[in-house]
Amino acid sequence: MLDTTTYLLTQNNPAGPILRPAEPMAHELFDNSDDELGEPSRGRVIGGLISLVLLVVTGAYFYLTL
């Protein structure tokens, strides 16, 4: 997919238009569904809990040390 905004703004350049790929949208990058039902797998839930605990512990550490 091409970035149409850049193409339309540069289509009349003497050197020719600038063609670059469009960046994917946020909903295309972060797809949380693993199946048709949209329910995350057990591993994704466990990984989310571990990352949440690490985030809270890091925040508490910085709060208490500063």
C-alpha positions in Angstrom: 0.0 0.0 0.0 1.4 3.4 -1.0 1.3 6.6 1.0 -1.2 8.5 -1.1 -0.7 11.9 0.7 3.0 12.0 -0.1 2.3 10.9 -3.7 -0.3 13.5 -4.3 1.9 16.3 -2.8 4.9 15.4 -4.9 3.3 14.2 -8.2 4.3 17.3 -10.1 8.0 17.3 -9.1 10.4 17.6 -12.0 12.2 14.5 -10.7 9.0 12.5 -10.4 6.7 11.7 -7.5 7.9 10.2 -4.2 6.6 6.7 -3.7 6.9 5.3 -0.2 5.0 2.6 1.6 2.3 3.7 4.0 2.8 2.9 7.7 0.4 0.3 9.1 -2.4 1.5 11.3 -2.3 0.8 15.0 -5.1 -1.8 14.8 -3.0 -3.7 12.3 0.1 -3.7 14.5 -1.4 -4.8 17.8 -3.8 -7.6 17.1 -4.7 -9.2 20.5 -6.9 -11.9 19.2 -5.5 -15.3 18.7 -8.6 -17.0 17.3 -12.0 -16.2 15.8 -13.6 -15.5 19.2 -11.1 -12.8 20.1 -10.1 -14.4 23.4 -6.3 -14.3 24.2 -4.5 -17.5 24.8 -3.3 -18.6 28.3 0.3 -17.7 27.5 -0.7 -14.2 26.4 -2.6 -13.7 29.7 0.3 -15.0 31.8 2.8 -12.8 29.9 0.5 -9.8 30.4 0.4 -10.4 34.2 4.1 -10.8 34.4 4.7 -7.5 32.5 2.2 -5.7 34.7 3.9 -7.0 37.9 7.3 -5.9 36.5 5.9 -2.4 35.7 4.4 -1.9 39.1 7.5 -3.1 40.9 9.7 -0.8 38.8 7.4 2.1 39.5 7.4 1.4 43.2 11.2 1.1 43.2 11.7 4.5 41.5 9.1 6.1 43.8 10.7 4.8 47.0 14.3 5.6 45.9 13.7 9.1 44.7 
